[in-house]
Amino acid sequence: MNAIEIKHLTKKFGNFTAIDDISMSVKKGEIHAICGENGAGKSTLMNMLFGLIAPTSGEIYIDDELVQFNSPKAAIKYGIGMVHQHFKLVPSLKVYENVLLGEELSRHGYINTKLERKQVQETIDKFGFDLNANDVVASLSVGAQQRVEIIKMLHCNVNILILDEPTAVLTPKETDELLEKLVDLKNQGKTIILITHKLDEVKKCSDRVTVIQKGKFIITVDTKDVTQKQISRYMVGRDVQTIKTAAETSDSGNKALELRKISFYTQNGKKVLDDIDLHVNFGEVVGIAGIEGNGQSELVNILTGVMRQSSGEFVFKGEVVKHSSPLKLRELGFGLVPEDRYKDGLNAEMSIWENVIAGHYNDENISRGGFLNRRKIDAKTKKLVEDYDIRNCSDVNAKVSSLSGGNAQKIIMAREISVDPEVIVMSQPTRGVDIGSIEFIHSKILDLRNEGKAVLIISSELSEIMNLSDRIYVMYKGKISGERQKCNTNKEDLGMLMVGIDQEEKGRVTSG
C-alpha cells in the first residue's frame, strides 16, 4: 500500500516550471531516496508535500485520500513531518522547549515545564535517541541538533518523515549513526523520504530511489537493482568522472602560505590549536583531513582572517601578515571559501549580483570613484552563472535564498575563483553539492593548481582529500598528527592519523 501518491504534480514560479507533471508513489514502511542535481526540484517537491508551498496543478494522496495542505500544520495533522536542511531551532532554548515551541503545555496561563520535560524525554526514549530534554540546544553538536529536529516531528506522531539533505553538515560518524537510526525508524513502521546527493548513503539505507532532473520525473527503481554509477547517470544524463591529481607530486618549493607555531586559546583558556606548522607551495593542492571538531573550524577562521591566532605567525610569500582580516587577505591575493556558506560566505537575503561582488567592491573592473557600475556587474554575474552552470538563476536580482544549497555554493566558488587569486583557502568546498557539480568544482580546483596557484582544502570527505591533494596534513585534537605525500599514503594510514596514531613514527620507534 502507498503512503503517498502524487499525480501530475506541477509547480510554476512565474514563467519558470520547477516541478513539471511529476507522478510517483512512496510505499508504506520504506526508505525512499529522492536524487537529482542541485536545482532539480527535489526540495520544491517535498515542500509541496509538507504544505509550505501550494502546487500549481496536480493531486496529492495520503493513504489513498486526496489532500490539500495550506500549511505545515495541516501536513503534520495528516502524519507528515519534515526536517529541513537548515535547522529551525532556537539555540538559547532547551531541547524540550524547541520541541514544544508554539504548542506549549499550559494550565491557568502558566507553562507546565515539568510535564513538558517529562513528555519530550519519553518521546526521546521511545525512539532510542541519545538526547537529554533539558539540554540547551546551543550546547549540542550539529548531529545532536538534527536529532532534536527529528524528535520535534516524532513527538507530533508523524508516520511519514521527510529529511532534506540530512547529512550535509554531519561528520562521517554522525552520518553512520543517522542512517542506522533511519533504518530503526523504518523497522518501527515509519515511512522515510530521504533527499540526498550522496549515493553511498542511498545504497546503504534506501529501499527504492526516484531520480528527477530539471523538474521532471526520470525513473523509480529498487535500490538493490542499480549501482551508484547508474544512479549518477540517471541524475546527470552522462557518466560522471572522478577528478584526481596526477600520481606524481607537484612541488615547486616556492612557499605561498605558511603557518608557524600557530596556537589558539578560547576565552576560558582552552587550547584549541596547538603549535600548527604547515605550508602550501605555489602549484600545489594541500589537503587537511580529520574528524570534524579537532580544531579545523578555528584553523579555517584564522586562515580566512575571521579571527586572530593567540600566538604564532601567519606568513604570505615570506612576509608575516599582521592584522589579517578577510578584506586584507583578499587585497593580498587570497580567495576564501568558508566552512558555512550561509553564515560566512553569503547573505541569503541579498541579491545574486550583490553576493557575486561581496568583498570585491573596490575592483576597478566593476567600480570607479566609489560608484558601482551595474551594467558591468550584471554582465559579470550572468557570465559566471553561465560558466559555473548555476541553475534556476535567470534573474540576477533574485535573492540567493531562492537558490538550492549546491547552486549557492557555486556562487561562492565563482566569486572567489573569478578574481584570479594567488592563494585560495577552501573549507568543505563541495558540502551539499550534487555529484555532477562536485566533478565540476574538482576540475576547477585542479585548474588552479595547474595555473601555479596555491590551494588549501579543508574537508571532512576523505575521498575528496585523497583525490585532489599533492600533500596531506591530518589534524587530531588541535595538532598536526601527521603529514603525508599523496603518493605515499592510503585511507587506512590517514584513518589512523585521524585518531592520533602515526604508523610511520611508530615504525621508526620500533625499529630503533
C-alpha positions in Angstrom: 0.0 0.0 0.0 1.2 3.5 -0.8 1.8 6.0 2.0 2.0 8.9 -0.6 0.9 9.1 -4.2 1.3 12.2 -6.3 -0.3 12.6 -9.7 0.7 15.1 -12.4 2.1 17.5 -9.8 3.3 20.8 -11.3 4.7 23.9 -9.7 5.4 27.1 -11.6 7.0 30.3 -10.3 6.0 32.9 -13.0 7.4 31.5 -16.3 9.7 29.1 -14.6 8.5 25.5 -14.1 10.2 24.0 -11.0 8.2 20.8 -11.0 6.8 19.5 -14.3 4.0 17.0 -14.3 5.5 14.5 -11.8 3.7 11.3 -10.9 5.2 8.9 -8.3 4.5 7.0 -5.2 6.1 6.1 -1.8 5.3 2.8 -0.2 4.4 2.4 3.5 7.3 1.4 5.7 10.1 2.1 3.2 13.0 4.4 3.0 12.6 6.2 -0.4 15.5 8.2 -1.7 14.9 11.2 -3.9 18.0 12.1 -6.0 18.8 14.8 -8.6 21.2 17.6 -9.3 21.2 20.9 -7.5 18.1 22.8 -8.6 16.4 19.7 -10.0 13.3 20.4 -7.9 13.7 17.9 -5.0 13.1 20.4 -2.2 10.3 22.1 -4.1 8.6 18.7 -4.5 8.9 18.0 -0.7 7.8 21.5 0.3 4.6 20.8 -1.5 4.1 17.6 0.4 4.7 19.4 3.6 2.3 22.3 2.9 5.0 25.0 2.6 4.0 25.8 -1.0 0.9 25.0 -3.0 1.0 23.1 -6.3 0.0 24.9 -9.4 -1.8 21.7 -10.5 -1.9 18.0 -9.7 -3.0 15.9 -6.8 -1.5 14.5 -3.6 -2.9 11.4 -1.9 -2.1 10.3 1.6 -3.2 6.7 2.4 -5.4 6.9 -0.8 -7.1 10.1 0.4 -6.9 13.2 -1.7 -5.5 16.0 0.4 -4.7 19.7 0.1 -2.4 21.3 2.6 -2.3 25.0 3.2 0.3 24.9 5.9 2.9 22.6 7.6 0.4 22.3 10.5 -2.1 20.7 8.1 0.5 18.3 6.8 1.5 17.3 10.3 -2.1 16.5 11.2 -2.1 14.0 8.3 1.1 12.5 9.7 3.8 14.1 7.5 6.8 15.7 9.2 9.8 17.4 7.5 13.4 18.0 8.8 14.9 20.8 6.7 18.5 21.1 5.6 18.9 24.3 7.6 17.7 23.7 11.1 14.7 25.7 12.5 15.8 25.6 16.2 16.2 28.4 18.8 19.7 27.9 20.2 19.1 29.6 23.5 16.1 27.3 24.3 16.3 23.8 25.8 15.5 20.7 23.8 12.0 20.3 25.2 11.2 24.0 24.7 12.2 23.7 21.0 10.1 20.5 20.5 7.0 22.1 22.0 7.6 25.7 20.7 4.1 27.1 19.8 2.4 24.1 21.3 3.3 24.6 25.0 1.5 22.7 27.7 -0.1 25.2 30.0 -2.6 25.5 32.8 -4.2 28.6 34.2 -1.9 30.7 31.9 1.4 29.1 33.2 3.6 26.7 31.2 4.0 23.3 32.9 7.7 22.9 32.3 7.9 19.7 34.4 5.3 18.0 32.3 6.9 19.3 29.1 10.3 17.9 30.0 8.7 14.5 31.0 6.7 14.1 27.8 9.6 15.1 25.5 12.0 12.8 27.3 9.5 9.9 26.9 9.4 10.5 23.2 13.2 10.6 23.0 13.5 7.4 25.0 10.7 5.7 23.0 12.7 6.1 19.8 16.1 5.5 21.3 17.7 8.9 20.6 20.7 10.0 22.6 19.4 13.3 23.9 18.5 15.0 27.2 15.3 17.0 27.0 16.8 19.6 29.5 19.9 20.4 27.5 20.3 23.8 25.9 20.4 23.4 22.1 23.3 25.8 21.6 25.5 23.4 23.7 24.7 20.4 21.3 26.7 19.1 18.4 25.3 19.6 14.9 24.4 15.9 14.9 22.5 16.2 18.2 20.7 19.3 16.9 19.5 17.3 13.9 18.2 14.7 16.3 16.2 17.4 18.1 14.6 18.3 14.7 13.6 14.7 14.1 12.2 14.4 17.7 10.1 17.6 17.0 8.4 15.7 14.2 8.2 12.3 16.0 6.6 14.0 19.1 3.8 15.0 16.7 3.2 11.3 16.0 4.0 11.6 12.3 4.2 8.4 10.2 5.9 9.9 7.2 9.3 11.7 7.8 10.9 13.8 5.1 14.6 14.6 5.5 16.2 17.2 3.2 19.9 16.7 2.8 20.2 15.4 6.4 23.9 14.5 6.2 25.2 17.7 4.5 26.7 19.1 7.8 27.4 15.8 9.6 30.7 14.1 10.4 31.2 10.6 8.9 30.5 9.1 12.3 27.3 11.2 12.8 26.2 10.2 9.3 26.6 6.5 10.0 24.6 6.9 13.3 21.8 8.8 11.5 21.5 6.2 8.7 21.3 3.5 11.4 18.6 5.5 13.2 16.6 5.8 9.9 16.6 2.1 9.5 15.5 1.7 13.1 12.6 4.1 12.5 11.6 2.2 9.3 11.6 -1.0 11.4 9.2 0.7 13.8 6.8 1.3 11.0 7.7 4.8 9.8 8.0 5.8 6.2 11.1 7.8 5.4 11.7 10.1 2.4 15.4 10.9 2.1 16.7 13.7 -0.2 20.4 13.3 -0.7 23.2 13.8 -3.2 25.4 11.1 -1.6 24.8 7.9 -3.5 26.7 5.7 -1.0 24.0 6.7 1.5 21.3 5.8 -1.0 22.8 2.3 -1.3 23.3 1.9 2.4 19.8 2.5 3.7 17.1 3.1 1.0 14.7 0.5 -0.5 13.8 2.5 -3.6 15.2 5.6 -5.3 13.5 8.1 -7.5 15.6 10.4 -9.8 14.3 13.8 -11.0 16.1 16.0 -13.5 15.2 19.6 -14.2 11.8 19.2 -12.6 10.9 16.1 -14.5 10.4 12.5 -13.3 13.2 10.2 -14.7 12.8 6.8 -13.0 12.0 4.9 -9.8 13.9 1.7 -9.2 14.7 -0.7 -6.4 18.0 0.4 -4.9 19.3 -3.2 -4.9 19.0 -3.3 -8.7 21.2 -0.3 -9.5 24.8 0.8 -8.9 25.9 4.2 -7.8 27.2 4.8 -11.3 23.9 4.1 -12.8 22.1 6.4 -10.4 24.6 9.2 -11.2 24.0 8.6 -14.9 20.2 9.0 -14.4 20.8 12.2 -12.4 23.3 13.9 -14.8 22.5 12.3 -18.1 26.1 11.0 -18.6 28.9 9.2 -16.9 30.5 11.3 -14.1 34.3 11.2 -13.9 36.3 11.1 -10.7 38.7 14.0 -10.9 42.2 13.3 -9.4 45.6 14.8 -9.3 48.4 13.2 -11.2 50.2 10.4 -9.3 53.4 12.4 -9.1 53.7 15.2 -6.6 53.8 18.8 -7.7 56.3 20.7 -5.6 57.7 24.0 -6.8 59.4 24.6 -3.4 58.1 28.1 -3.6 56.1 28.7 -0.5 52.9 30.8 -0.9 51.4 30.3 2.5 52.9 29.3 5.8 51.7 28.9 9.3 54.4 28.9 12.0 53.6 27.6 15.5 50.0 28.8 15.3 48.1 28.3 18.6 44.7 29.5 19.7 43.0 29.7 23.1 39.4 30.2 23.8 38.2 32.9 26.2 38.1 30.3 29.0 41.7 29.3 28.4 41.1 26.1 26.5 43.9 25.4 23.9 42.1 24.5 20.6 45.1 24.8 18.3 48.5 23.6 19.4 51.6 24.8 17.5 50.3 24.3 14.0 53.1 24.2 11.4 52.1 23.8 7.7 52.8 25.3 4.3 51.4 25.4 0.8 53.6 25.9 -2.3 52.6 27.6 -5.5 51.3 25.0 -8.0 50.2 22.6 -5.2 47.0 21.4 -3.6 47.4 20.7 0.1 44.6 18.9 2.0 43.8 19.0 5.7 41.9 15.9 6.8 40.5 14.9 10.2 37.3 14.2 12.1 35.4 17.4 12.5 35.8 19.1 15.9 39.5 18.7 16.1 40.4 22.3 15.5 39.6 22.6 11.8 37.0 25.3 12.2 39.3 27.5 14.3 42.1 27.0 11.8 39.8 28.0 8.9 38.8 31.1 10.8 42.4 32.1 11.2 43.2 31.3 7.6 40.3 33.4 6.4 41.0 36.3 8.7 37.8 35.9 10.7 39.8 35.7 13.9 43.4 36.1 15.1 45.7 33.4 16.4 46.8 33.6 20.1 50.4 33.0 19.1 52.5 32.1 16.1 52.9 33.6 12.6 50.8 33.8 9.5 53.2 34.2 6.5 52.4 35.0 2.9 55.2 34.8 0.4 57.8 35.1 3.1 56.3 38.1 4.8 54.4 37.9 8.1 50.8 39.1 7.8 49.8 41.4 10.6 46.2 42.4 11.5 44.7 40.0 9.0 41.1 40.3 8.0 39.1 38.9 5.1 39.4 42.2 3.3 43.2 42.4 4.0 43.7 38.8 2.7 41.7 39.5 -0.4 43.8 42.6 -1.1 46.9 40.4 -0.8 45.5 37.9 -3.3 43.6 35.3 -1.3 40.4 33.6 -2.3 38.3 32.5 0.6 35.7 29.8 0.6 34.3 29.5 4.2 33.0 26.4 6.0 29.5 27.6 6.4 28.2 29.2 3.2 25.2 31.0 4.7 26.9 32.1 7.9 30.1 33.4 6.4 30.0 33.1 2.6 26.7 34.6 1.5 23.9 36.9 2.6 20.8 34.9 1.7 18.6 37.9 1.7 20.7 39.9 -0.7 20.6 39.5 -4.5 22.7 37.2 -6.5 24.7 40.1 -8.1 25.4 41.6 -4.7 26.8 38.3 -3.4 28.9 37.9 -6.6 30.8 41.2 -5.8 30.8 40.8 -2.0 34.3 41.5 -0.7 35.4 42.9 -4.0 33.6 46.3 -4.2 36.8 48.1 -5.0 37.6 46.0 -8.0 38.3 48.6 -10.8 36.5 46.3 -13.3 33.2 47.0 -11.6 33.6 50.3 -9.8 35.2 53.7 -10.2 35.3 56.6 -7.8 33.3 54.7 -5.2 30.4 54.1 -7.6 29.4 50.6 -8.7 28.8 50.0 -12.5 25.7 47.9 -12.6 26.0 47.2 -16.3 29.4 45.6 -15.8 28.3 43.8 -12.6 25.2 42.3 -14.3 27.4 41.2 -17.2 29.9 39.6 -14.9 27.2 37.9 -12.9 25.5 36.5 -16.0 28.8 35.2 -17.3 29.6 33.4 -14.0 26.1 32.0 -13.8 26.7 30.5 -17.3 30.3 29.4 -16.8 29.5 27.7 -13.4 26.2 26.2 -14.6 24.3 27.9 -11.7 20.7 26.6 -12.2 17.4 28.4 -11.8 19.2 31.7 -11.8 17.7 33.7 -14.7 17.3 36.9 -12.7 20.5 38.4 -11.1 18.3 40.5 -8.9 16.7 37.4 -7.2 17.7 36.6 -3.6 20.4 33.9 -3.0 17.8 32.3 -0.7 15.9 31.3 -3.9 18.7 29.0 -5.0 19.4 25.4 -3.9 22.3 24.9 -1.4 24.5 23.5 -4.1 23.9 26.4 -6.5 24.5 28.8 -3.7 27.9 27.1 -3.1 28.7 27.6 -6.7 28.1 31.4 -6.3 30.9 31.4 -3.7 33.2 29.3 -5.8 32.6 31.5 -8.9 33.2 34.8 -6.9 36.4 33.6 -5.3 38.0 32.0 -8.4 37.0 34.7 -10.9 39.2 37.3 -9.3 42.3 35.2 -10.1 43.7 34.7 -6.5 47.3 33.6 -5.9 46.2 31.5 -2.9 42.8 30.0 -2.3 41.6 28.5 1.0 38.6 26.3 0.7 36.7 24.7 3.6 34.2 21.9 2.7 34.1 23.1 -0.9 31.6 20.5 -2.1 29.4 20.2 1.0 25.7 19.7 -0.1 26.7 19.7 -3.7 25.4 17.1 -6.3 27.7 14.6 -8.0 27.9 16.5 -11.3 28.7 19.7 -9.6 31.4 18.0 -7.5 33.1 16.9 -10.7 32.9 20.5 -12.0 34.3 22.1 -8.8 37.1 19.5 -8.5 38.1 20.2 -12.1 38.2 23.9 -11.3 40.4 23.2 -8.2 42.9 21.3 -10.3 42.9 24.0 -13.0 44.0 26.5 -10.3 46.8 24.1 -9.3 47.9 23.7 -12.9 47.9 27.5 -13.3 50.5 27.7 -10.5 48.1 28.8 -7.7 48.4 27.6 -4.1 45.3 25.7 -3.0 44.5 24.6 0.6 41.5 22.4 1.1 39.9 21.5 4.5 37.4 18.7 4.1 35.7 16.0 6.1 35.4 13.9 2.9 38.5 11.8 2.9 38.0 10.7 -0.7 38.0 14.4 -1.7 41.3 15.0 0.1 42.8 11.8 -1.4 41.7 12.6 -5.0 42.8 16.3 -5.1 45.8 16.7 -2.8 49.5 16.6 -3.5 50.3 16.6 0.2 48.0 15.9 3.2 48.1 17.1 6.8 45.9 15.4 9.3 44.5 17.1 12.4 43.8 15.5 15.8 43.0 17.3 19.0 44.2 20.6 17.7 47.5 19.3 16.5 49.0 18.1 13.2 49.1 14.4 13.8 51.0 13.7 10.6 52.0 14.9 7.1 51.9 12.6 4.0 52.7 12.8 0.3 49.6 11.7 -1.6 51.7 9.0 -3.4 52.9 7.5 -0.1 49.6 7.1 1.8 46.2 5.5 1.7 42.9 5.8 3.5 43.9 3.3 6.2 47.0 5.3 7.0 45.1 8.6 7.1 42.4 7.0 9.2 45.0 6.0 11.9 46.3 9.6 11.9 42.8 10.9 12.3 42.6 9.1 15.7 46.1 10.1 16.7 48.2 7.1 15.6 51.2 7.7 13.4 52.2 4.4 11.9 55.4 5.8 10.3 56.5 7.2 13.7 55.5 4.0 15.4 57.6 2.1 12.9 60.6 4.3 13.5 60.4 3.9 17.2 60.0 0.1 17.0 62.9 -0.3 14.6 65.1 2.0 16.8 
